[in-house]
């Protein structure tokens, strides 16, 4: 399946101008600061608003073509849509809100309602009205209702914003399951880095109504000059190769022929594929390996680029295998180490600083 769109839409003080060609497998995150056009793009894609100019194609269907005056309304698009504010029917119980999806079922993934209710812990809430629910409970109901309509494409507009920890965990666990078991394509609007890290396998970065970067999150995080939110963190994909239950640590192989990265905890099974996250401030550099240190990770790296700009903290981009790591250091350290492009040195990382 594929989703392609080329849209222009102007408001009084804002213009969206976006061209995208997406393979609709996995979760695509639409990422960027507030006001960059993420939610506008979702409204145009869903058919809640008609773009002033452009085309939208989903699989073999044309949902909009302004040149030929073609527009498919929202109720005829095979989508499920969940807003930030849930938008449940206030006069209906939770059970009746879920039942409302039945007449609008499409040809997408069919989920077992009882299992879905159990998975999202909605059973004790079925007789309640929305005004008695917490924000997290409302959002879980809204997601269940959207999924019970059997969409072929799920659109989520900041669904985890301001939710409690339990609701965030339940929803993210469910979204990951939908990918593993059903391959339901999802477009996910967010400005939260942790949600991108956990969920997205494709990333679209928006600024001021335009796409400024697109691709694999691992390749985009840590790149300078794209978006400030991405430039201070690195993602590394790897595989669990060893557990040390005595010291409660796990080894992750991220690059062939290079040392593994040790992380705290033993929650993962050997052979599992994982994504690691590192902050630029949690990486130090050394000209040689150290002895007698608590640092559990000393990785051989090569300097790729040095960005000084006007910042008090220059950013040194280093390569570990195929991964790029941003390292935030001081001007003094940059001068004392005499760093330059192509230089080989060691990245020093605490195991407790690595998120997984």
C-alpha positions in Angstrom: 0.0 0.0 0.0 1.1 3.6 -0.5 -0.1 7.1 0.4 0.9 10.0 -1.9 -0.1 13.6 -1.4 0.7 17.0 -2.9 -1.1 19.7 -1.1 -1.2 23.5 -0.8 -3.5 25.2 1.7 -3.4 28.8 2.8 -4.8 30.5 5.9 -4.5 34.2 6.6 -1.0 33.9 8.2 0.0 30.4 7.3 0.6 28.2 4.3 0.9 24.5 4.1 2.9 23.3 1.1 3.7 19.5 1.4 4.6 16.7 -1.0 5.0 13.2 0.4 5.2 9.7 -1.0 4.8 7.2 1.9 4.8 3.4 2.0 2.0 2.8 4.4 3.7 0.1 6.5 4.5 0.8 10.1 4.1 4.1 12.0 5.0 7.4 10.3 5.5 10.2 12.8 4.6 13.7 11.7 7.0 15.7 14.0 7.6 19.3 14.6 6.9 22.3 16.9 3.4 23.6 17.6 2.0 25.6 14.6 4.2 23.8 12.0 1.2 22.3 10.2 1.0 18.7 11.5 -2.7 18.8 12.6 -3.7 20.8 9.5 -2.1 18.1 7.3 -4.1 15.4 9.2 -7.4 17.3 8.7 -6.7 17.6 5.0 -5.7 13.9 4.7 -8.8 12.8 6.7 -11.2 14.8 4.5 -12.5 16.9 7.4 -11.2 19.9 5.5 -10.7 20.2 1.7 -7.3 21.4 0.5 -7.4 24.4 -1.7 -5.0 22.8 -4.2 -3.6 19.4 -4.7 -4.1 15.6 -4.8 -4.3 12.7 -2.3 -4.0 9.1 -3.4 -4.3 6.1 -1.0 -3.6 2.7 -2.5 -5.7 2.6 -5.7 -8.1 5.3 -4.5 -8.1 9.1 -5.3 -9.4 11.0 -2.3 -8.8 14.5 -3.8 -7.8 16.0 -7.1 -8.5 19.7 -7.2 -7.8 20.0 -10.9 -10.6 17.6 -11.6 -12.9 18.9 -8.9 -12.8 15.5 -7.1 -13.2 15.3 -3.3 -14.0 12.2 -1.2 -15.6 13.2 2.2 -14.3 11.8 5.5 -17.1 9.3 5.9 -16.1 7.6 2.6 -12.4 7.3 3.4 -11.2 4.1 5.0 -9.7 5.9 8.0 -9.9 5.9 11.8 -9.2 9.2 13.4 -8.3 10.0 17.0 -8.0 13.6 18.2 -6.1 15.0 21.1 -9.4 15.7 22.9 -11.1 12.3 22.4 -14.4 13.8 21.2 -16.7 11.1 22.6 -20.5 11.5 22.5 -21.3 12.9 26.0 -24.8 11.5 26.2 -23.7 7.9 25.4 -22.1 5.4 27.8 -18.7 4.0 27.0 -20.3 0.8 25.6 -22.6 2.8 23.3 -19.7 5.0 22.2 -17.9 1.8 21.1 -21.0 0.4 19.5 -21.3 3.6 17.4 -18.4 2.3 15.2 -20.4 -0.7 14.0 -22.3 1.0 11.1 -19.1 2.6 9.8 -17.0 -0.5 9.6 -14.5 -0.4 6.7 -12.5 -3.2 5.1 -9.4 -2.9 7.3 -8.1 -4.9 10.3 -10.8 -6.7 12.3 -10.0 -6.8 16.0 -11.9 -8.8 18.6 -13.9 -6.3 20.6 -13.7 -8.2 23.9 -10.0 -8.5 23.6 -9.6 -4.8 22.7 -11.7 -3.8 25.7 -9.6 -6.0 28.0 -6.3 -4.8 26.5 -7.2 -1.1 27.1 -8.8 -1.9 30.5 -12.2 -0.5 29.6 -14.4 -3.3 31.0 -15.0 -1.5 34.3 -15.9 1.7 32.5 -18.5 0.4 30.0 -21.6 1.7 31.8 -20.1 5.2 32.6 -20.6 8.4 30.7 -17.6 10.3 29.3 -17.9 13.2 31.9 -17.0 10.7 34.6 -13.8 9.5 32.9 -10.2 10.8 33.2 -8.4 12.2 30.2 -6.5 9.0 29.8 -9.6 6.8 30.0 -11.4 9.0 27.4 -8.5 8.6 25.0 -8.4 4.9 25.4 -12.2 4.8 24.6 -11.6 7.0 21.5 -8.8 4.7 20.2 -10.9 1.6 20.7 -13.9 3.2 18.9 -11.6 4.2 16.0 -10.2 0.7 15.7 -13.6 -1.0 15.9 -14.5 0.8 12.7 -11.9 -1.4 10.9 -9.9 1.4 9.3 -7.3 0.7 6.6 -5.4 3.8 7.8 -5.3 5.1 11.3 -4.6 8.8 11.9 -3.7 9.9 15.5 -3.4 13.6 16.4 -1.2 13.8 19.5 -3.1 11.0 21.2 -0.8 10.9 24.3 -0.7 14.6 25.1 -1.1 15.2 28.8 -2.2 11.6 29.6 -1.4 9.7 32.7 1.5 7.2 32.7 -0.7 4.1 32.6 -2.8 5.3 29.6 0.4 6.2 27.7 1.8 2.8 28.3 -1.4 0.9 27.4 -1.8 2.9 24.2 1.8 2.6 23.1 1.8 -1.1 23.8 -1.3 -1.5 21.7 0.1 0.5 18.8 3.2 -1.7 18.7 1.0 -4.8 18.8 -1.0 -3.5 15.9 2.2 -3.2 13.9 3.5 -6.7 14.8 0.3 -8.6 14.3 -1.7 -6.7 11.8 0.5 -4.2 10.0 -2.1 -1.4 10.3 -0.6 1.7 8.8 -0.6 4.7 11.2 0.1 8.4 10.8 1.0 9.8 14.2 1.2 13.5 14.9 3.4 14.4 17.8 6.0 16.9 19.0 7.2 14.5 21.7 10.7 13.0 21.1 10.1 10.0 23.3 7.0 8.9 21.3 9.0 9.1 18.1 11.8 7.0 19.7 9.4 4.3 20.9 7.0 4.0 18.0 8.1 5.5 14.6 9.9 3.6 11.9 9.5 6.6 9.5 9.8 10.3 10.4 8.5 13.4 8.6 9.8 16.7 10.1 7.7 19.8 9.5 8.6 23.4 10.0 6.4 26.4 9.0 4.2 24.3 6.7 7.0 22.5 4.8 8.8 19.2 5.0 12.4 19.9 6.1 13.5 16.2 6.5 12.1 12.7 6.0 13.4 9.2 6.5 14.5 6.6 9.0 14.5 8.2 12.5 17.9 6.5 13.2 19.4 8.5 10.2 17.7 11.8 11.1 18.4 12.0 14.9 21.7 13.5 15.7 22.0 15.3 12.3 22.8 19.0 12.8 20.8 21.7 10.9 17.6 19.7 10.6 15.6 20.5 13.8 16.9 21.4 17.2 14.9 18.7 18.8 16.7 16.0 16.8 20.2 17.3 16.9 21.0 16.6 20.5 20.1 12.9 20.5 21.2 9.7 18.7 19.4 6.5 17.9 21.1 3.2 17.5 19.5 0.0 16.3 20.9 -3.2 17.6 20.3 -6.8 18.9 20.5 -8.2 22.4 23.5 -10.5 22.5 24.2 -11.1 26.2 22.5 -10.8 29.6 24.5 -10.5 32.8 22.0 -11.3 35.5 24.6 -11.0 38.3 25.4 -7.4 37.5 21.9 -6.7 36.0 23.2 -5.5 32.6 22.5 -6.3 28.9 24.9 -6.1 25.9 23.5 -4.7 22.7 25.4 -5.3 19.4 24.9 -2.2 17.2 27.8 -2.5 14.7 29.5 -5.6 13.3 33.0 -6.2 14.6 32.8 -3.4 17.2 32.2 -3.6 20.9 28.7 -3.9 22.2 26.9 -1.2 24.2 26.1 -2.2 27.8 22.9 -0.9 29.3 21.5 -1.2 32.8 18.8 -3.8 33.4 18.0 -7.3 32.0 14.4 -6.7 30.6 15.1 -7.9 27.1 15.5 -11.4 25.6 18.7 -12.4 23.7 18.1 -12.0 20.0 15.6 -9.2 20.4 15.9 -6.1 18.2 16.0 -2.9 20.1 16.5 0.8 19.6 18.8 2.7 21.9 18.7 6.5 22.6 21.5 8.7 23.7 21.7 12.3 24.7 24.6 14.4 23.3 25.3 15.6 26.8 25.8 12.0 28.1 28.7 11.3 25.8 32.3 12.2 26.5 35.3 11.9 24.2 38.8 10.6 25.0 42.0 10.3 22.9 42.6 6.9 24.3 40.8 4.2 26.3 40.6 4.8 30.1 41.4 2.4 32.9 40.0 2.5 36.4 36.7 4.1 35.5 33.1 3.4 36.2 32.2 4.0 32.6 31.0 0.7 31.0 31.1 1.8 27.4 34.2 3.0 25.6 33.4 2.9 21.9 35.9 3.5 19.0 34.6 6.4 16.9 35.7 8.7 14.1 35.0 12.5 13.9 32.7 13.3 11.1 32.0 17.0 11.6 32.4 19.8 14.1 29.7 22.4 14.5 30.7 25.4 16.6 28.3 28.2 15.5 27.7 30.8 18.2 26.8 28.2 20.9 28.6 27.9 24.2 28.6 24.1 23.6 30.0 23.0 20.2 28.6 19.7 18.8 31.0 17.1 17.5 29.4 14.5 15.3 31.2 11.1 15.4 30.6 7.8 13.6 30.2 4.5 15.4 29.8 1.8 12.7 27.0 3.1 10.5 25.5 5.2 13.4 26.1 9.0 13.9 26.4 10.2 17.4 26.2 13.9 18.4 28.6 14.8 21.3 28.1 18.1 23.2 31.4 19.5 24.6 32.9 22.8 25.7 35.1 25.1 23.6 38.0 24.3 25.9 37.7 20.6 25.4 37.5 21.1 21.6 40.7 23.1 21.8 42.6 20.8 24.2 41.8 17.6 22.2 42.6 19.4 19.0 39.7 17.7 17.3 39.4 17.5 13.5 37.4 15.7 10.9 38.6 12.1 10.3 40.2 11.8 13.8 39.8 8.5 15.6 39.1 8.5 19.3 36.9 7.0 22.0 33.3 7.8 23.0 32.7 7.3 26.7 29.1 6.5 27.8 27.6 5.5 31.1 25.4 2.4 30.9 22.7 4.1 33.0 22.5 7.0 30.4 21.4 4.7 27.6 17.6 4.6 27.1 16.0 1.5 25.5 
